[in-house]
Amino acid sequence: METFILETPTSHHHHMEGDNDTGISEFLLLGLSEEPELQNIIFGLFLCMYLITVLGNLLIILAVSSDSHLHTPMYFFLASLSFADICFTSTTIPKMLWNIQTQSQVITYAGCLTQMYFFILFGGWDDFLLTVMAYDRFVAICHPLHYTVIMNPRLCGLLVLVSWVISVLNSLLQSLTVLRLSFRTKVEIPHFFCEFNQVVGQACSDTFLNDMVMYFGIVLLGGSPLAGILYSYSKIVSSIRRISSAQGKYKAFSTCASHLSVVSLFYCTILGVYLSSAAPQSSHSSAVASVMYTVVTPILNPFIYSLRNRDIKRALKRITGVPVM
């Protein structure tokens, strides 16, 4: 892989020899803000949010696994989603905190690729799990009598596994196309993690293939799950409308409400980020906007589910000994 060099008259020859064998030197993550006085605030804020995300999602996983009442498909998928959320935030935030703490902005080329790989992997898996959960609600509300037969443990495991495999393959494909790009010796990324768009945008070589693969990924990971979720909910809504009693309607809807709020949060934030990054203003605003789906969505999921849900509250109360709201 050839490398492009920022040429300065003095270092020109030294670079030409030294650089072809070492490959790419370093990427700099410029973070959310360049101002030194803001660094401590950002550090504190993100550390708290990270710890709350990990703890909240771990509690959900613990509650689901320890309570036999919660050994149902809906909670199995919820626990998987919590696991995906923990991994998703762990790909970006710890590195950012580490960089602020050591006051360095460096991330290696390998580190950057790894971060992109896992970020796309867990982001995609999150998305597929939300779709699987929508399907689960669809079966529960539209075919209640066959629910336990259709959503048997084998199918549940299979759905989670298939969504994982698709995410892995997509993530591999996206990351491998980045390997063929060449970069300058010093690449500045105006973001707090190696965001795919930003990294590809910094390349010196032709990125046509990358853009094509990225759009394919967006259709695969954004379009098809969204279509599945919308289809499930259109069926659910028409099914709920046929229920005669108001109480029955409310009961049926309340099982979907948490899922619906998580889905809309997930899609609205991602849509917001990509629309804002398409707009010609600074990439800094897109970095701030992406905090929404990298940190805010995973932190809110456990709250949305536990606040709306009597079973989870009961299980949490048993684990922690503290009554949850």
MOKANOR-V559468 format. One record per residue. N is the residue number from 1. RES is the residue in three letters. SS is DSSP state (H for helix, E for strand, - for the rest). OMEGA is omega in radians with two decimals (* if undefined). Layout:
n=N res=RES ss=SS omega=OMEGA
n=N res=RES ss=SS omega=OMEGA
//
This chain:
n=1 res=MET ss=- omega=-3.10
n=2 res=GLU ss=- omega=3.10
n=3 res=THR ss=- omega=3.10
n=4 res=PHE ss=- omega=-3.02
n=5 res=ILE ss=- omega=2.98
n=6 res=LEU ss=- omega=-2.99
n=7 res=GLU ss=- omega=2.95
n=8 res=THR ss=- omega=-3.00
n=9 res=PRO ss=- omega=-3.04
n=10 res=THR ss=- omega=-2.98
n=11 res=SER ss=- omega=-2.99
n=12 res=HIS ss=H omega=-3.04
n=13 res=HIS ss=H omega=-3.11
n=14 res=HIS ss=H omega=-3.11
n=15 res=HIS ss=H omega=-3.05
n=16 res=MET ss=H omega=3.13
n=17 res=GLU ss=H omega=-2.98
n=18 res=GLY ss=H omega=-2.89
n=19 res=ASP ss=H omega=-3.06
n=20 res=ASN ss=H omega=-3.13
n=21 res=ASP ss=H omega=-3.13
n=22 res=THR ss=H omega=-3.11
n=23 res=GLY ss=- omega=-2.98
n=24 res=ILE ss=- omega=-3.12
n=25 res=SER ss=- omega=-2.97
n=26 res=GLU ss=E omega=3.04
n=27 res=PHE ss=E omega=3.08
n=28 res=LEU ss=E omega=3.06
n=29 res=LEU ss=E omega=-3.05
n=30 res=LEU ss=- omega=3.06
n=31 res=GLY ss=- omega=-3.07
n=32 res=LEU ss=- omega=-3.08
n=33 res=SER ss=- omega=-3.14
n=34 res=GLU ss=- omega=-3.02
n=35 res=GLU ss=- omega=-3.05
n=36 res=PRO ss=H omega=-3.06
n=37 res=GLU ss=H omega=3.11
n=38 res=LEU ss=H omega=-3.03
n=39 res=GLN ss=H omega=-3.12
n=40 res=ASN ss=H omega=3.12
n=41 res=ILE ss=H omega=3.14
n=42 res=ILE ss=H omega=-3.13
n=43 res=PHE ss=H omega=-3.12
n=44 res=GLY ss=H omega=-3.09
n=45 res=LEU ss=H omega=-3.08
n=46 res=PHE ss=H omega=3.09
n=47 res=LEU ss=H omega=3.11
n=48 res=CYS ss=H omega=-3.10
n=49 res=MET ss=H omega=-3.14
n=50 res=TYR ss=H omega=-3.12
n=51 res=LEU ss=H omega=3.13
n=52 res=ILE ss=H omega=3.13
n=53 res=THR ss=H omega=-3.09
n=54 res=VAL ss=H omega=-3.11
n=55 res=LEU ss=H omega=-3.12
n=56 res=GLY ss=H omega=-3.11
n=57 res=ASN ss=H omega=3.07
n=58 res=LEU ss=H omega=3.12
n=59 res=LEU ss=H omega=3.11
n=60 res=ILE ss=H omega=3.14
n=61 res=ILE ss=H omega=3.12
n=62 res=LEU ss=H omega=-3.10
n=63 res=ALA ss=H omega=-3.10
n=64 res=VAL ss=H omega=-3.06
n=65 res=SER ss=H omega=-3.05
n=66 res=SER ss=H omega=-3.06
n=67 res=ASP ss=- omega=-3.06
n=68 res=SER ss=H omega=3.07
n=69 res=HIS ss=H omega=-3.06
n=70 res=LEU ss=H omega=3.11
n=71 res=HIS ss=- omega=3.10
n=72 res=THR ss=- omega=-3.10
n=73 res=PRO ss=H omega=-3.08
n=74 res=MET ss=H omega=-3.09
n=75 res=TYR ss=H omega=3.05
n=76 res=PHE ss=H omega=3.12
n=77 res=PHE ss=H omega=3.13
n=78 res=LEU ss=H omega=3.12
n=79 res=ALA ss=H omega=3.09
n=80 res=SER ss=H omega=3.13
n=81 res=LEU ss=H omega=3.11
n=82 res=SER ss=H omega=3.10
n=83 res=PHE ss=H omega=3.13
n=84 res=ALA ss=H omega=3.14
n=85 res=ASP ss=H omega=3.11
n=86 res=ILE ss=H omega=-3.13
n=87 res=CYS ss=H omega=-3.09
n=88 res=PHE ss=H omega=3.13
n=89 res=THR ss=H omega=-3.10
n=90 res=SER ss=H omega=3.12
n=91 res=THR ss=H omega=-3.02
n=92 res=THR ss=H omega=-2.96
n=93 res=ILE ss=H omega=-3.11
n=94 res=PRO ss=H omega=3.13
n=95 res=LYS ss=H omega=3.12
n=96 res=MET ss=H omega=3.13
n=97 res=LEU ss=H omega=3.12
n=98 res=TRP ss=H omega=-3.14
n=99 res=ASN ss=H omega=3.11
n=100 res=ILE ss=H omega=-3.09
n=101 res=GLN ss=H omega=-3.10
n=102 res=THR ss=H omega=-3.13
n=103 res=GLN ss=- omega=3.05
n=104 res=SER ss=- omega=-3.12
n=105 res=GLN ss=- omega=-2.97
n=106 res=VAL ss=E omega=2.89
n=107 res=ILE ss=E omega=-3.08
n=108 res=THR ss=E omega=3.11
n=109 res=TYR ss=H omega=3.13
n=110 res=ALA ss=H omega=3.13
n=111 res=GLY ss=H omega=-3.12
n=112 res=CYS ss=H omega=3.12
n=113 res=LEU ss=H omega=-3.14
n=114 res=THR ss=H omega=-3.13
n=115 res=GLN ss=H omega=3.12
n=116 res=MET ss=H omega=-3.12
n=117 res=TYR ss=H omega=-3.07
n=118 res=PHE ss=H omega=3.13
n=119 res=PHE ss=H omega=3.14
n=120 res=ILE ss=H omega=-3.13
n=121 res=LEU ss=H omega=-3.06
n=122 res=PHE ss=H omega=3.06
n=123 res=GLY ss=H omega=3.13
n=124 res=GLY ss=H omega=-3.11
n=125 res=TRP ss=H omega=3.05
n=126 res=ASP ss=H omega=-3.09
n=127 res=ASP ss=H omega=3.13
n=128 res=PHE ss=H omega=3.13
n=129 res=LEU ss=H omega=3.09
n=130 res=LEU ss=H omega=3.11
n=131 res=THR ss=H omega=3.12
n=132 res=VAL ss=H omega=3.13
n=133 res=MET ss=H omega=3.09
n=134 res=ALA ss=H omega=3.12
n=135 res=TYR ss=H omega=3.13
n=136 res=ASP ss=H omega=3.10
n=137 res=ARG ss=H omega=3.13
n=138 res=PHE ss=H omega=3.14
n=139 res=VAL ss=H omega=-3.09
n=140 res=ALA ss=H omega=-3.05
n=141 res=ILE ss=H omega=-3.08
n=142 res=CYS ss=H omega=3.11
n=143 res=HIS ss=- omega=-3.00
n=144 res=PRO ss=H omega=-3.07
n=145 res=LEU ss=H omega=-3.12
n=146 res=HIS ss=H omega=-2.99
n=147 res=TYR ss=H omega=-3.06
n=148 res=THR ss=H omega=3.12
n=149 res=VAL ss=H omega=-3.10
n=150 res=ILE ss=H omega=-3.08
n=151 res=MET ss=- omega=3.12
n=152 res=ASN ss=- omega=-3.09
n=153 res=PRO ss=H omega=-3.10
n=154 res=ARG ss=H omega=3.13
n=155 res=LEU ss=H omega=-3.14
n=156 res=CYS ss=H omega=3.12
n=157 res=GLY ss=H omega=-3.12
n=158 res=LEU ss=H omega=-3.13
n=159 res=LEU ss=H omega=3.13
n=160 res=VAL ss=H omega=-3.12
n=161 res=LEU ss=H omega=-3.13
n=162 res=VAL ss=H omega=3.13
n=163 res=SER ss=H omega=3.08
n=164 res=TRP ss=H omega=-3.10
n=165 res=VAL ss=H omega=3.12
n=166 res=ILE ss=H omega=3.14
n=167 res=SER ss=H omega=3.13
n=168 res=VAL ss=H omega=-3.11
n=169 res=LEU ss=H omega=3.13
n=170 res=ASN ss=H omega=-3.12
n=171 res=SER ss=H omega=3.08
n=172 res=LEU ss=H omega=-3.12
n=173 res=LEU ss=H omega=-3.13
n=174 res=GLN ss=H omega=-3.07
n=175 res=SER ss=H omega=-3.12
n=176 res=LEU ss=H omega=3.12
n=177 res=THR ss=H omega=3.11
n=178 res=VAL ss=H omega=-3.12
n=179 res=LEU ss=H omega=-3.08
n=180 res=ARG ss=- omega=-3.13
n=181 res=LEU ss=- omega=3.02
n=182 res=SER ss=- omega=-3.11
n=183 res=PHE ss=- omega=3.00
n=184 res=ARG ss=- omega=-3.12
n=185 res=THR ss=- omega=3.13
n=186 res=LYS ss=E omega=-3.08
n=187 res=VAL ss=E omega=3.12
n=188 res=GLU ss=E omega=3.14
n=189 res=ILE ss=E omega=-3.06
n=190 res=PRO ss=- omega=-3.02
n=191 res=HIS ss=- omega=3.12
n=192 res=PHE ss=- omega=2.98
n=193 res=PHE ss=- omega=-3.12
n=194 res=CYS ss=- omega=-3.13
n=195 res=GLU ss=- omega=-3.00
n=196 res=PHE ss=H omega=3.14
n=197 res=ASN ss=H omega=-3.08
n=198 res=GLN ss=H omega=-3.09
n=199 res=VAL ss=H omega=3.14
n=200 res=VAL ss=H omega=3.13
n=201 res=GLY ss=H omega=-3.12
n=202 res=GLN ss=- omega=-3.04
n=203 res=ALA ss=- omega=3.10
n=204 res=CYS ss=- omega=-3.07
n=205 res=SER ss=- omega=-3.07
n=206 res=ASP ss=- omega=-3.05
n=207 res=THR ss=- omega=-3.08
n=208 res=PHE ss=H omega=-3.12
n=209 res=LEU ss=H omega=3.13
n=210 res=ASN ss=H omega=-3.14
n=211 res=ASP ss=H omega=3.12
n=212 res=MET ss=H omega=-3.13
n=213 res=VAL ss=H omega=3.14
n=214 res=MET ss=H omega=3.13
n=215 res=TYR ss=H omega=3.07
n=216 res=PHE ss=H omega=3.12
n=217 res=GLY ss=H omega=-3.14
n=218 res=ILE ss=H omega=3.11
n=219 res=VAL ss=H omega=-3.12
n=220 res=LEU ss=H omega=-3.01
n=221 res=LEU ss=H omega=-3.14
n=222 res=GLY ss=H omega=-3.02
n=223 res=GLY ss=H omega=-3.02
n=224 res=SER ss=H omega=3.07
n=225 res=PRO ss=H omega=-3.12
n=226 res=LEU ss=H omega=3.11
n=227 res=ALA ss=H omega=3.12
n=228 res=GLY ss=H omega=-3.13
n=229 res=ILE ss=H omega=-3.13
n=230 res=LEU ss=H omega=3.12
n=231 res=TYR ss=H omega=-3.13
n=232 res=SER ss=H omega=-3.08
n=233 res=TYR ss=H omega=3.09
n=234 res=SER ss=H omega=3.10
n=235 res=LYS ss=H omega=-3.12
n=236 res=ILE ss=H omega=-3.11
n=237 res=VAL ss=H omega=-3.12
n=238 res=SER ss=H omega=3.12
n=239 res=SER ss=H omega=3.14
n=240 res=ILE ss=H omega=-3.12
n=241 res=ARG ss=H omega=-3.14
n=242 res=ARG ss=- omega=3.12
n=243 res=ILE ss=- omega=-3.01
n=244 res=SER ss=- omega=-3.04
n=245 res=SER ss=- omega=-3.14
n=246 res=ALA ss=H omega=-3.11
n=247 res=GLN ss=H omega=3.09
n=248 res=GLY ss=H omega=3.10
n=249 res=LYS ss=H omega=-3.08
n=250 res=TYR ss=H omega=-3.09
n=251 res=LYS ss=H omega=3.14
n=252 res=ALA ss=H omega=-3.09
n=253 res=PHE ss=H omega=-3.04
n=254 res=SER ss=H omega=3.10
n=255 res=THR ss=H omega=-3.13
n=256 res=CYS ss=H omega=-2.96
n=257 res=ALA ss=H omega=-3.11
n=258 res=SER ss=H omega=-3.11
n=259 res=HIS ss=H omega=-3.12
n=260 res=LEU ss=H omega=-3.13
n=261 res=SER ss=H omega=3.10
n=262 res=VAL ss=H omega=-3.14
n=263 res=VAL ss=H omega=-3.09
n=264 res=SER ss=H omega=3.08
n=265 res=LEU ss=H omega=-3.10
n=266 res=PHE ss=H omega=-3.07
n=267 res=TYR ss=H omega=-3.12
n=268 res=CYS ss=H omega=-3.13
n=269 res=THR ss=H omega=-3.12
n=270 res=ILE ss=H omega=3.11
n=271 res=LEU ss=H omega=3.12
n=272 res=GLY ss=H omega=-3.12
n=273 res=VAL ss=H omega=-3.06
n=274 res=TYR ss=H omega=3.05
n=275 res=LEU ss=H omega=-3.12
n=276 res=SER ss=H omega=3.13
n=277 res=SER ss=H omega=3.08
n=278 res=ALA ss=H omega=3.11
n=279 res=ALA ss=- omega=-2.97
n=280 res=PRO ss=- omega=-3.09
n=281 res=GLN ss=- omega=-2.97
n=282 res=SER ss=- omega=3.12
n=283 res=SER ss=H omega=3.12
n=284 res=HIS ss=H omega=-3.11
n=285 res=SER ss=H omega=3.12
n=286 res=SER ss=H omega=3.07
n=287 res=ALA ss=H omega=3.12
n=288 res=VAL ss=H omega=-3.13
n=289 res=ALA ss=H omega=-3.08
n=290 res=SER ss=H omega=3.00
n=291 res=VAL ss=H omega=-3.12
n=292 res=MET ss=H omega=-3.06
n=293 res=TYR ss=H omega=3.11
n=294 res=THR ss=H omega=-3.06
n=295 res=VAL ss=H omega=-2.98
n=296 res=VAL ss=H omega=-3.13
n=297 res=THR ss=H omega=3.14
n=298 res=PRO ss=H omega=-3.10
n=299 res=ILE ss=H omega=-3.07
n=300 res=LEU ss=H omega=-3.09
n=301 res=ASN ss=H omega=-3.13
n=302 res=PRO ss=H omega=-3.13
n=303 res=PHE ss=H omega=-3.13
n=304 res=ILE ss=H omega=-3.10
n=305 res=TYR ss=H omega=-3.05
n=306 res=SER ss=H omega=-3.11
n=307 res=LEU ss=H omega=-3.06
n=308 res=ARG ss=- omega=-2.86
n=309 res=ASN ss=- omega=-3.08
n=310 res=ARG ss=H omega=-3.08
n=311 res=ASP ss=H omega=-3.14
n=312 res=ILE ss=H omega=3.11
n=313 res=LYS ss=H omega=-3.13
n=314 res=ARG ss=H omega=-3.12
n=315 res=ALA ss=H omega=3.14
n=316 res=LEU ss=H omega=3.14
n=317 res=LYS ss=H omega=3.14
n=318 res=ARG ss=H omega=-3.13
n=319 res=ILE ss=H omega=-2.97
n=320 res=THR ss=H omega=-3.07
n=321 res=GLY ss=- omega=3.14
n=322 res=VAL ss=- omega=3.08
n=323 res=PRO ss=- omega=-3.11
n=324 res=VAL ss=- omega=3.09
n=325 res=MET ss=- omega=*
//
